[in-house]
Amino acid sequence: MKSKLRTHLICYDDFRWFTEDVRGRFDDTSRYNIISFVAVEEFMAYLERNKVHGYCKVAILGAHDTPEQFELIGRLTNEIKKIDSRIGIVLICTPDKVDEIKKIIPSNVDAYIPKNANAILRLHNAVKKLISEHGILNFRKRRNLSFYALIGFLILFIVLIILAWFELPRYF
């Protein structure tokens, strides 16, 4: 039986305003591993240590009202993508600042979620989307490997038939 894909949710929540909601929504410990950080240095050190691509990783960042915070989150998203380009980034922000954040922070964020009553449901949907994309990427790699193996065996078969034709013409 195939084991379930384990997803790592890595939260940077400096004021701890959404981490407990995330832990409540993603409570299945066999499928989700939730790690929360308050300091940027610890967050980045964890990402540096865990560069393994075998599982799906989602970074959840919280942005507040100040433009300095937006610039910090922008630099943070760039550093995350430099460390590992396959990490999905979800940004939770205040509802009235979503458009301003989209202008300041580059386009390497996968989802912008306004902090309101249904933010955790939107976060759940965004994480499910990133898990699906990770699975599709893995299946695509396996499909391509199988296709290349098939082409290799077909070429080998054709070469063996041609060699047999020239070496053993009486059987053809």
C-alpha positions as CSV (number, residue, x, y, z in Angstrom):
1,M,0.0,0.0,0.0
2,K,1.3,3.4,-0.9
3,S,2.1,5.7,1.9
4,K,0.5,9.2,2.1
5,L,2.3,12.2,1.0
6,R,3.5,14.2,4.0
7,T,3.2,18.0,3.6
8,H,5.4,20.3,5.6
9,L,3.7,23.6,6.5
10,I,6.4,26.1,7.6
11,C,4.8,29.2,9.2
12,Y,6.5,32.5,9.8
13,D,4.2,34.2,12.3
14,D,6.0,36.9,14.2
15,F,2.9,38.0,16.2
16,R,1.3,34.5,16.4
17,W,-2.0,35.6,14.9
18,F,-2.7,32.6,12.6
19,T,-0.6,29.7,13.7
20,E,-3.1,28.2,16.1
21,D,-5.8,28.4,13.5
22,V,-3.5,26.6,11.0
23,R,-2.8,23.9,13.6
24,G,-6.5,23.5,14.2
25,R,-7.3,23.1,10.5
26,F,-4.4,20.8,9.6
27,D,-4.7,18.5,12.6
28,D,-3.9,15.2,10.8
29,T,-0.3,14.6,11.9
30,S,0.1,11.7,9.5
31,R,-0.4,14.0,6.5
32,Y,0.8,17.4,7.8
33,N,3.9,18.6,9.7
34,I,3.4,22.1,11.0
35,I,6.4,24.1,12.1
36,S,6.1,27.6,13.3
37,F,8.8,30.3,13.7
38,V,8.7,33.8,15.3
39,A,12.2,34.9,14.1
40,V,13.3,35.2,10.5
41,E,16.7,33.8,11.2
42,E,15.3,30.5,12.6
43,F,12.8,30.3,9.7
44,M,15.6,30.7,7.1
45,A,17.9,28.3,9.0
46,Y,15.3,25.6,9.0
47,L,14.7,26.0,5.2
48,E,18.5,25.9,4.6
49,R,18.7,22.6,6.6
50,N,15.8,21.0,4.9
51,K,16.4,21.2,1.1
52,V,15.1,17.7,0.4
53,H,12.6,17.6,-2.5
54,G,10.9,14.4,-1.6
55,Y,8.0,16.0,0.1
56,C,5.8,19.0,-0.5
57,K,6.7,22.1,1.4
58,V,4.5,25.2,1.9
59,A,5.8,28.4,3.5
60,I,3.0,30.4,5.1
61,L,3.9,34.0,5.8
62,G,2.0,36.7,7.7
63,A,2.2,40.3,6.7
64,H,1.0,43.2,8.7
65,D,0.0,46.9,7.9
66,T,3.4,48.5,7.7
67,P,5.3,49.1,4.4
68,E,8.5,48.0,6.1
69,Q,6.9,44.7,6.9
70,F,5.9,44.3,3.2
71,E,9.5,45.0,2.1
72,L,10.7,42.4,4.6
73,I,8.3,39.8,3.3
74,G,9.3,40.6,-0.3
75,R,12.9,40.0,0.5
76,L,12.0,36.9,2.5
77,T,10.1,35.4,-0.5
78,N,13.0,36.1,-2.8
79,E,15.4,34.3,-0.3
80,I,13.0,31.4,0.0
81,K,12.8,30.9,-3.7
82,K,16.6,31.1,-3.9
83,I,16.9,28.4,-1.3
84,D,14.4,26.1,-2.9
85,S,12.3,27.0,-5.9
86,R,9.8,24.2,-5.3
87,I,8.5,25.6,-2.0
88,G,5.0,27.0,-2.3
89,I,4.5,30.4,-0.7
90,V,1.2,31.5,0.8
91,L,0.9,35.1,2.2
92,I,-1.8,36.0,4.8
93,C,-2.4,39.7,5.1
94,T,-4.9,42.2,6.2
95,P,-7.9,42.6,3.8
96,D,-7.5,46.3,3.0
97,K,-3.8,45.9,2.0
98,V,-4.0,43.0,-0.4
99,D,-3.6,45.1,-3.6
100,E,-0.8,47.2,-2.1
101,I,1.0,44.0,-1.1
102,K,0.6,42.5,-4.6
103,K,2.4,45.6,-6.0
104,I,5.3,45.5,-3.5
105,I,5.9,41.8,-3.2
106,P,7.1,40.1,-6.4
107,S,5.0,37.5,-8.3
108,N,6.7,34.4,-6.8
109,V,3.9,34.1,-4.1
110,D,1.4,31.4,-4.9
111,A,-1.6,32.7,-3.0
112,Y,-2.5,36.0,-1.3
113,I,-5.1,35.4,1.4
114,P,-6.8,38.2,3.3
115,K,-7.1,37.6,7.0
116,N,-10.9,37.3,7.7
117,A,-13.4,34.7,8.9
118,N,-12.8,32.3,6.0
119,A,-9.0,32.8,5.7
120,I,-8.3,29.3,7.1
121,L,-10.6,27.7,4.5
122,R,-8.9,29.6,1.7
123,L,-5.5,28.6,3.1
124,H,-6.6,25.0,3.2
125,N,-7.7,25.2,-0.5
126,A,-4.4,26.9,-1.5
127,V,-2.4,24.2,0.3
128,K,-4.4,21.5,-1.4
129,K,-3.7,23.1,-4.7
130,L,0.0,23.2,-4.0
131,I,-0.1,19.5,-2.9
132,S,-1.8,18.6,-6.2
133,E,0.8,20.6,-8.2
134,H,3.6,18.7,-6.4
135,G,1.9,15.4,-7.1
136,I,1.5,16.3,-10.8
137,L,5.1,17.2,-11.1
138,N,6.2,13.9,-9.5
139,F,3.9,11.9,-11.9
140,R,5.2,13.9,-14.9
141,K,8.8,12.9,-14.0
142,R,7.8,9.3,-13.6
143,R,5.9,9.4,-16.9
144,N,8.9,10.9,-18.7
145,L,11.2,8.3,-17.3
146,S,8.9,5.5,-18.4
147,F,8.6,7.0,-21.9
148,Y,12.4,7.3,-22.3
149,A,12.7,3.6,-21.2
150,L,10.1,2.6,-23.7
151,I,11.9,4.5,-26.5
152,G,15.2,2.9,-25.5
153,F,13.8,-0.6,-25.6
154,L,12.1,0.1,-29.0
155,I,15.4,1.3,-30.5
156,L,17.2,-1.7,-29.0
157,F,14.6,-4.0,-30.5
158,I,14.9,-2.4,-34.0
159,V,18.7,-2.6,-33.9
160,L,18.5,-6.3,-33.0
161,I,16.0,-7.0,-35.8
162,I,18.3,-5.2,-38.3
163,L,21.3,-7.2,-37.0
164,A,19.3,-10.4,-37.2
165,W,18.2,-9.6,-40.8
166,F,21.8,-9.2,-41.9
167,E,23.3,-12.1,-39.9
168,L,20.5,-14.6,-40.4
169,P,18.8,-13.7,-43.7
170,R,17.4,-17.3,-44.1
171,Y,14.8,-16.7,-41.3
172,F,13.3,-13.6,-42.9
